[in-house]
Structures are given as C-alpha cells and as structure tokens.
C-alpha cells in the first residue's frame, strides 16, 4: 500500500528479459518517475511478450544480463496467450493515480484494451497515458489502424516523439496528443556509455558501423550500393553490420554484403548485440551509419555520440535535430544510394577527424525532465488534438466534399459532351487563372473579391472561405503554366490535402487526371483510400511520401505547413519527388508584423503565422535542397495594407502568402 498523500504510478510495458530500446525506455521511464519524492512507482511487464511464430527475431535477451539495471519493483503478470492475465492486471492496477502504457505494436492492443476495461470495471479514477513509440508499425498490417484507434480513444492522452507522429495520433482518435523529444535511454545505461573503449588504431580505410536490426525502412541495401560505388571511385571504406537480419530485407542485405566487389569490405555479424559488447564495437570503428529510408524517433545518433563517434545519417525522423551537418556528422537525403555515396566521400580522412573532434557527449539526464512534463500534460486529457468544430463541423465538411465532387463530375461530363459536339471549347482551352503572382502576398479585401469573381468567370466551384480562392488560383495557374506542357498529363500531388479544398477539383476541370494516379492528395488524417472523380486521396506523410524520385511534375501545399509540419523534412521530400523543372506551389498564413499566438493551438499544434524572416529562412532551406524561388521576397512584395483573413476560432487577423518554386 502507498503512504497517504503519495502519488501511485504504474508503468506498463516491456522490460527485462525483453530486449531492445523500448524495454530500456520503459525501465528508465519508471526510474525517472520514481525520483519524484511523492511518487510510488511500479513497473508492470510481460512474462511472455509475443507469440514466437509472429516475431522474426529472438524475443528475449540471449543471456540473463539486463540491458540496464532492473527497476524495483518490477512485476510480470502479463502473457500474450492468457486473456485472464490481462483482466487480472487491470484489476490490480485500478487503484493507481496514473497508468502509463507503452504502445509497441498493434498485436498487443487487445491485451491493453482488456487492462483498461478491467480498470473501468473496478471504478478506477486513474489517468491513463499511452507512450507511442510508433503510432503504426513501419510495415503495417490490415486491422492495425482500427486497433490503434480503439486504444487511443480509450486513454486520456498520447505522448509521441515527432510532429509527424502527432498528426498520425490525432488522425487515429487520440483525445490529447503531446509531442516530446525521445529522451536518452542507451543500452547499458550511462555507465557503459561512459566506458568508451580505447580507440583501435586504423590500418586501412574508414571503418563504418551499422548497429541494430536490419529492416527494409533502415536502408542498409542502399548503403551497400553506395559502398560499392565509392569503392569504384577509389575511396576505401569498410562496413560492419552488427544485428539481426529480418525477412526479405535481411536476405537482400546478406546477398549484397556477400556479392561481387564486397569481399573484404563488409563484415556481417548476425545476431543481437548485447549492451556489454557495444563499447568494444564502437572503439573499433570510426563512424556510425544510419541510412534510413524513413523514421520516427531514434537514439542511435546519441549512442554514437556517447561513444565519441560521428554519424552519417539521412534527413528523417529525429536525425536532423540530433546531427549537426558538417560539425559532428553528415546528413544526406533519404532513399538515395547516390546521396549516401556522396556522404561517405565526405568522411575522407580530413573530414572524419574534424567531425570526430566536434563530437560532444550527450546529456543523458536533463532531457528526462521535459519528457516527464509531457507525460503529465498528456494525462490531463481533454481535446487538445481534436479538430475545431467537433462532429457538427465534420459533418459539414463531409457535405461540402460530396457537393463539390458531384458538381465537378457533372460539370466535367457535360463539358466533354458539349466539346465532342463542338458546342463549346475543350477543358484544356479554358483560360488559365490570372492576376495572382507566382510569389506574392494577398494584399486586401479587393483581391479576395477579385479571386471569387474569377472563379465564377472560369466556372470553377469557389471555396466557401473566400480568401482561400486567391492562393488556389495562383497554385493552379503555376501548375498549368510551369509544370504542364499543354497535354494535361501532369502528375500532381496536393500535400496535406483536404477532399473539399479546390486545387485538385479545379485541375480536374482543366482536363488533368485522365490517367489514374495523375492527381492525388495525401494527409495523415485520411483513413482508407478514397477516389473522387479520378482523384485519389490516401493517408500519407508530406515528409515521407514513399513516392519514387523525380516522379511528379508538381506539388501543391495550401495552408498546411503552419500546422506543425517539419519544414526542412517537407522541402527535402518535395525536392526528391519532383522532376527537374517541376513546380512546388506553397501557401501559408503570413503577416508582415505577426500577431502574438502564444498559447493558441489548432489541430493539435501551436498556431504559427509566418513573418518575413520566417519566409526568408524557408526560401534558404528550399535553395539548399534544390528548389529555386520564382520571383523575389523584397520588402515591397511582402508588404500588405490590410489583413484580409480572419480566423474566427482564434480571433486572429492576418493574410496569405503564395510561394512558387522550380526544381533545379
């Protein structure tokens, strides 16, 4: 029993003898929560975590040595194969004040829902928080989204480790979402992290280390292709792959590592790497490589820094925030063997020494203070992550969506029939929108009225929020004049799309989208893929679309980036998927003297109104990834005599800016 007045906390998740970073994180979370003087903390874990047939690696550590010191008390009543244990555990923790649940994979969600149901049956008043290491698996299965939505709806709040994951949690029904940087929880703990072994002298090329489970999203196959390329260019590099090889990705890596040209250059050490072996491994290498295709939050860069090694990583997940490009590591674009090869060449002797000299040991304790605050914030529950307007607005938006696409379908078919009978011009002959600069600012209410009038003249269904017609007209004009050759076969992606917004319907009326897939919209809030008059709307991340390099003619992004989108990640991904000469048309909320938005949130993120300095920083970022601004951001261009946009929900007045870029 807890002493009177003490806070009873339960942390529920994997712990020793389970292996891996999440088990270490759960243990360290319990330890840091227990440091509060008024807290009684128990760690409730699993005796059997997964069915072995469904898990491709070893579930438990290969020996009895914990990765970090075990937390006391740790109880292990849960078993994946015993629903009775799920119910008993829920009754057992029902008296807690706070229950923090580690969400690992959807496979465990039925057990967690049963725990929560048993707590409710026992009239528990505990606040409940899910720590979502990945909202959805990197390789999702049918039914995962439904399970995760049920879990998030059953708890007070969710803690995630990136803005993209926050949007995904919001889209899956979380009542409250709080984003926090993943705190350090290194295998072996601070003690082993501080025992960096004596550096083993080099007797040849640069020694690279890849540590951890090999899966498709981690991009080891691309790294091996890059390694082969730099060898052909005379750069001597050797790679150690230490970790378990899973499924098809593991077989592919094994095939490449043992293939032509790799003999003597790749050391394949299959199997789990226990914490005690990490200092020795680090000491025998010069840099850690993290060639991920996609990612959320990872501490592998921090692990490298703790052992004095620089890092070569891709610009995904948490790596851009952890690795200082050109200072203590090298950052390259994801999904490209060529980019990785260029990154490897930057690790030539002189560059490698400079990077290594700049590596600083990470602070392993201070970040936990902010993290515990995020857990407490998530426990408050509420609707911080809910879209404004609730069900009534959702119904209204759905109605607007169906009305819009019904009109587009009818108007397009009638137009095609009349054109076939030569009674009217073909859709491609419709005048291109005019009057909106490729790069410029919405000045006043008169320009709003002009935009609405133009939609009527062009027979384009207007957006009910009048100012949004201005930037939509500019974006459509940019696509038609800069990205389309007149054949109306341009491939266009609307990033952060809404099914009721005008850009894709208008492009459809201009004759684009005759081939399925030419017009598409993605948003993390979308569930199942929906088709509207030949346009595909699917769930997708604007910073990690999964589309092939250079596969698009244009990307539009209308009033999206101000809602917590990682700007660098979005621009990098857009530059990757655009062909040379392709166009990005981007609008966002702007003011030459932005109003104070402190404490104002919407869509689960702080409200952001861009300033002139913010826009210039954005343009500089775009330039670095190969996107050239059309026009200039002079003081005259950025000035506006009025604030013609009013957001009723927040009471804010401001305007819009439209920026158009061309891919070099």
N, C-alpha and C positions, 0 to 999 in steps of 0.2 A: 504494500500500500504506500502511496505517496504521502509525504508530510502535508498537513493543512497549508493551503496557500501556494503550493508548488504547482508548476505547470507540467501536466502529464503529456508527453510527446511520444508517438510511435513512428518509427521509420520502417516502412515495409518495402523490402526489395532484396535482390540477390546479395549474398555476402559469402565469405569463405565457407566451404571449399569451392564455390563457383569462381571461375576465373574471368579475367578481363576488366576493362576500365570501369564498367558500370558497377560491378561488385566493389571495386575500390572506392568509387564515388559514393555509393550508399554507405559504406563503412565510415568514410571521412565525414559525410554529412551528419551522421549520428554523433560522431565525436565532437564536431564543432557545435552542434545544437546543445550538447551536454555541457559545454563550457559556460553556459549561462547559469548564474548562481541559483536561480529559482526553478531550474528545469530537471525533471526526472525523465530520462530518455531510455527507451527500449528499442532494440533493433530486432524486427520480426522478419525472418527469412525463410528460405526454402530448403527442405531436406532433399527434394527432387524437383529440379527447375524445369527441365524439358523432357519430352519423350526422345530417347536417343535416336530413334529412327528418323525423326524430323529435324535433327540438328547435325550438320555435316562435320563438326569437329568434336573434340573432347569437351564435355560439359564442365567437368571439374578439373582442378589443378592436377598435374601429373604426380605431384608428391604432396605431402601433408603440410608444407610450409606456406603460411598465409602471405599474400602479396603485401599487405600492410598489417600491423598489429591488430588483432581482432578487438572488436568493441565489446565491452561488458556492460549490461547483459545482452547477449545475442541468443534469440530463441529461433528454432527451426521447425515450426509446426506444419508448414505448407508442403503439399505434394501435388504436382500436376495431375496425378492419377487418382486423387482422393477428394471428390467434391465435399465429403463430410469434413475434411480438414479445412476447407475454405470457410464453411459456415462456422465451425468452432473458432477459427481465428477471428472472424468478425465479431462474435460474441465476446471474445477475450479482450479485444482492443476497444470495445464500445465505450469504456469509461474514460478514454483519453480525451484531452482537450484539443489536440492536434494530431492528425494522422497524415503523414507524408508518404506517398506511394510512388515508387519508381516504375514508370512505364517503359518496358524494354521492347516487347514485341506483342502484336495483337493476339497471338496464341494464348497469352496469359490473361487476356481481358475477361473471359468468363469467370475465372477464379477471382479476379479483383472485384468484379461486379457482385459476386456472391458475398465476398467480405463486406462490401458496402451495404448490401441488402440485410445481412445479419446485424450490422451495426444499427441500421434503422429499426429493425425488429426489436432491438434491445433499447430503443428510445435514446440512442446516442445523441449527444449535443456537440460532438467533436466537429471541428472544422476540418475539411479534407482538401488536400492539395496533391495534384499529380505532377511529378517531375518528368517531363517528356524528353528523353534523350533523342529520340526521333519520333515525330508525330506519326509518320508512316514509315515502314521499312524501306530501305534503299531498293529492294526488289519486292514490291508489294504483291499480294495475292488477292484473289476475289474474296470479298467479305471483310477485308481489313478496314476499309473506310467506315462501314457500318459499326463494327466493333469499337473502333476508336471514338466514333461519335457518341455511342452509348456510354463509354467510360467518361468522356469529358463532360457530358450532360449530368453525370451523377455526382460530380465533385464541385467544391466551391471555386477552385481556381486551378490554373495550369501554369507551371514555370517552364519556359523554353529557353534555348540558348542562341537564337538568332532571330532577326526580323522576319526572314522568310518562314521560319518555323512558327512564329507568332501568327502570321497571316494564315498558315495552314491550320493551326489550332482553332483560330477564330472561325474558319470555314467549316470546321468539324464540331461546332456547337459548344465550345468552351464558354462558360459564363464570364470568366475573367482570365485574361492572359497577361503574364508579366514576363518580360524578356530580361535575362541576366547572363552575363558572360560566364561560360563554364569555368569554375574555379579549379586551380591545380589539384590533382589527386594522382600523383605519379606512382607508378608501380614501385614498390619498395619504400615509398614514403620519403620524407625529407632526408632521412639518414642515408639511404642508398643513393639518393640523388646527389648528395654531397660527397659521395665517395667516388668521384670521377677518377678512374684508374690512370696510372702514368701513361702518357701518350706513347703509343707504339711507333717507333721511327718508321718512316716510309722508305720502301726500297724500290718504288716504281711509281705508277700513275696515281691519280686521285682515287681514294677509296671511299665508295658510297655505300650507305646502309639504308635498306628498306626494312622496317620492323613492323610486324603485325600480320593479321590475317589477310590473305590475298583474295580480294573480291573484285568483281568487274568494275565497280564505281571507283576503285582506288587507282586504276590506270597503270598498273605495272606493265601491261603489254605495250603501252605507248612508250614507257620509259625504256624498255628493252629495244624497241625500234629506234629510239633516239640514241641509245648507246651504240648500236650498230652503225648509225650514221656518223657519229663523232669519231668512231674508230677509223672510218674511211677518210675522215678529214685530218687524221694524224694526232688526235687527242687521246691520250692513254688514260682510261678510267676503268675501274673495276667495281663491280656491284655485288654486294652480299644481300640476298633476300632471305630474311630470317622470319619464319612464321608458318602458320598453317595454310595450305593451299586448298581452297574450296571450289568444288563444282567445275563448271566449264571454264571459268576464269582461271582457276588453278591449273587446269590441264593446258590451257593456252600458254600460260606463263612458263610452265615446265617445258613445253615444246619449244618456245622461243629461246629459253635460257640454255637449252642443250643443243640448239640448232647451229647451222653453219655460221662461222665467224664469231661465235661466242665462247668457244673453248678457251679456258684460262682467264676469261673476263668476267664470268658470273659464278658466284659461289652460292648454290642453292641449299639452304639449311632448313629443311622442312620440319615442322613441329612447333608447338607452343614454346615461346621464350619466357621462362620464369624470371621474376624480378631480379633474383640474385645474379643472373648472367648478364644483365643489361650493362652495368658499368664496364665489364670486360669487353663487351661488344663495341660500346661507344669508344673506348680507348683505342681500339684497333681500326678506327675509321676517321675520315676527315670531314664528312658532311652527311646529313640525313636527307633523304629524298622523299617527297610527298606529292606524287604526280596525279592527284585525284582528278577524276572527271567531274565529280560533284561532291558536295559535302555539306554538313551542318556545322557542328562544333567538334573540335578535336584538340587534344592536348599534346599531340605528338611533336609539334614545334617546341612547346615548352619543355618537353622531355629532352629534346636535343640540346636546348639552351642550358638546361640544368647540368648537362654533362660537357658543356663547353664547345658544342659543335654548331656550325652554321647550318642553314636549311635551304634546300631548293624545293619550292612548293608552287602549286598553281593558285590562281586567284579565286578560290572557292571557300565557302564556309567561313571559319574563323581565321584562316591563314593570313588574309590581307591585314587584319588588325594585329596579328601577333608578330609577323615577319616584316622587318624594315628592309625594303628592297634596296640592295646596294650597300646596306650597312651591316646587318648580321645575317643576311640571306639573299636569295634571288627569287623573285616572283615572276611567273610566266602565265600565259593564258592557258586555260584548261582544254583538254580534248585534242591536243595537237602534239604529235611526235616532233615536228619541226621546231615548235616553241620550246619543248623540253631540250632538244639538241642545242639550241642557242643558249639556253640556261646553263647547260653543262659546260659549254665553252667559256662561260663567264667564271667558272670555277678553276681556270688555269692558275698556276702556282701563285702569281702575284695577287690575283683577286681573292683566292681562297685564304691566304694569310691575312689580308685586310679584313675580310668577313669574320674570320675566327677571332682576331684581336678585338673586334667590336661586340662580340657576344657577351651579354650580361646575364648573370644567374637570375631567374625569375623569382619574384616574391611569392612564396608558397602559402602564406597565411593571410595577408591583408585582403586579397580578393574574396575570401570567405565571408567577411563582414557584410559586403554588399549582397552576396548571394543569400545569406540568411535573411536579410531585409526583404529580398524578393519573395522568399517563401512566405514570410509574414504578410506581405502585401497581397499575394495570391490568396491567402487564407481568408481575406476579408470578403471574398465572393463578390456578388453584385453583377453588373452588366457592363463592365468597362470595355469588354471586347465586342459587345453587341452592336450591330449596325443601327444607326439612328432611325427612329420611327417605328421600330418593332414590327409586329405582324401586319399592321394596317399598311405601313409603307411597303412591306414586302409584297403584299397582295396588289397594291397599286402599281409597283414596278413590273410585276408579272403581267398585269393587264396591259400596261404600256408596251411591253415587249411583244405580246401577241398581236396587239393592234398595229404596231409598227410593221412587223413582218408580214401580216396579212395584206397591208396596203402595198408593201414592196412587191409581194408576189403578184397581186392583181395588176398593179401598175406596170410591172415588167412584162407580164404576159400580153397585156393589151397593147403595150408599145411595140412588142415584137410582131404581133399580128398586123398592126397598122403599118409598120415598116415593111413587112413582107408584101403588103398590098400597095406599097408605095404611097400611102396616105399621109405618112409622117416620116421624119428623119430617123435613122437607126440610133440606138442608145449611144453609140460612140460619137455621134455628131452633136450630142448635147453640149452646149457651151461649157467650158471649164470654169469653175468658180474663180472670181477675180476680186481684187480690192483688199485682200488680206496679205500683208507682207510675209515672205518666207520666214524672216526673223523679225519680230516686232512685238509691240505691246498693244493691247486693247485700250484705246485712249478714253472713250467716253460713251455715254448712252446713245449718242447718234450713230456710232459704229455698230452698236448692238442692234439698233433698229434697221440699219442698212443690211446687216447679215441676215436678219429674219426676212426682210423683203427679198433678198436674193434667193433664199431657199424657195420662196413662193414662185419667183420667176423661173427658176430651174426645175420646178415641180419635184423638189426634194422634201420629204417629210421632216418638218422642223423639230428640233429638240424642245421640249416644253420649258426647259430652263434657258431662257433666251440667250444669255451671253455665251453658252456653250456652242451655239451655232457658228460663232466667229472663228474659234480655233479649229472646229471641224471642217469648215470651208477651206481654211488655209491648208490643213493636212491633206484633204482630198485633192486640192489643186497641186500640192507638192508631189503627190503620188502620180497624178496623171501627167504632169509636165516634166518631172525629173526622173521618175522611175519607170514609166511606161512608154513603150515605143510606138504607141498607137494601135497595137494589135490587141490590146485589152487582155493580155495573158500574164500580167504581172502577178507575182506571188507576194501577198501582203499579210503581215501579222499585226493584229491590234493587241498590244501588250497591256495587261491589266484591264482587259475589255469588260464591258457590260453589254448584255444582249439587247438592251434598249437604247444604247448610245448610237449616234448617227453615222460614224465613219464607214463601217462595213456595209450597212444598208445602202448608203449613197454610192459607194464603189460598185455595189451590185447593180444599181440602176444605171451606172455608166458602162455596164457591159462586162465588168470583171467578174471572175468566179465561175466561168463556164466549165472549168475543169475542177473536180472535187479536190479540195486541199489548197486551191489558189488563195482563198480568203479564209482566214482563221482568227479566232480570238482566244486568248488564254487568260486565266485568272485562278489564283489559288482558292477562291471561294466557290468555283464551279465544282459540281459533283460529277455525275455521269456526263459523257459527251452528248451534246445536243446539236442538231443540224437545223438551220433556219434558211430555207430557200437557197440551198447550196453552200452556205457558210457554216463552218464547223466551229463550235465553242467547246473547249475542253479545259480541264484543270491543268494548270501549268505554272511554272515559276519563271518570272521575267528575267531572273538572273541565272537560270539553268533550264533552258527550254528543251534540251535534248535534240534540237534540230541540227542537220548537217552544216558544216562550214559553208559559207557563201551560197546558201540555198534560197535566200529571199531577195526580192527586189526592193521591198520597202517594209519598214516597221513604223507603226504609229503608236503613240502613247499619250492619251489625253487625260490630263488631270489625275495622274496616278502617283508620280514619284514623290509628291508631298505627303503621302500616307505611309511613311516609314520604309520606303523601298531603298535598299543599299545602292546608292547612285553608281559607285565605281563598278559594282558587280553587274548592274543593268547595262551600263555603257559598254563594258567589256564583252558581255554576251551578245549585245546588239551588233557590235563591230564584227564579231566572229561569224554571225549567221547572215550578215548582209554581203552580197556580191560587191566587188569593186564598182563604184558608181551608184550603188544602192542608196536609198534615202531613209533617214530617220526624221520623222516629224513629231516633235515633243512639245506638249504644253503643260503648264503648271501654274499654280497660284503665285502671284507676284505683287510686290509693291515697292516703289522707289524709297519708301520710308515705312517698313512693315509695322503693323500694329503689334502690341505685346500679346503673345499667345501662351504665356506661361500658365501651365495647369490646364490648358484647353486640349481635350483629346477627342478623337473621332476614329471610328473603325479600328479601335484597339491601339492607336498610336497617337503621339502628340501632334497637334496641328502645326504644320510648317508653312509659312509664307516666305517665298524666296526673296532675297534682297539683291541689289545689283552685284554685290560682292559674291553672293552665293552663285549667281548665274555665271560670273566670270570664272569662278572655281570649277563649275560644271563644264564649261567650254574647254578649260585647260585639261581636265580629265579626259574629255572626249578627244581632244587633239592627241593625247598620249596613246590612245588605243586605235587611232587611225580614222577618226571622224572629223571632217572639216566643216566648220560652220558656214552656212550660206549667209553672207552679209556680215555686219559688224555690230558689236554691242557698245555703241557710243553713248555718251550721256544723253544726247538728243533722242536716240532710239529708245532708251529706257525710261524717258520721262512720260508722264501721263497727267493731264489736267484734272481728271476725275477718277473716282473709284467706282466703276460701273457694276461691280459684282458685289452682291450682298448675300452672305450665308446666314440664313435666318436662324439656324440651330445654334450657331456660335455667336451671332451678333456682330460678326466681323465684316468689314468693307475693305475691298482690295481690287485687283484686276487680274487679267491673264497675260501670260507671255507665250508666244509660239517661237520655238527654235527649230530650224531645219538644218540637218547635217547631211553630208555626202560622204560615203565610204571611200577612202583613198584606194 
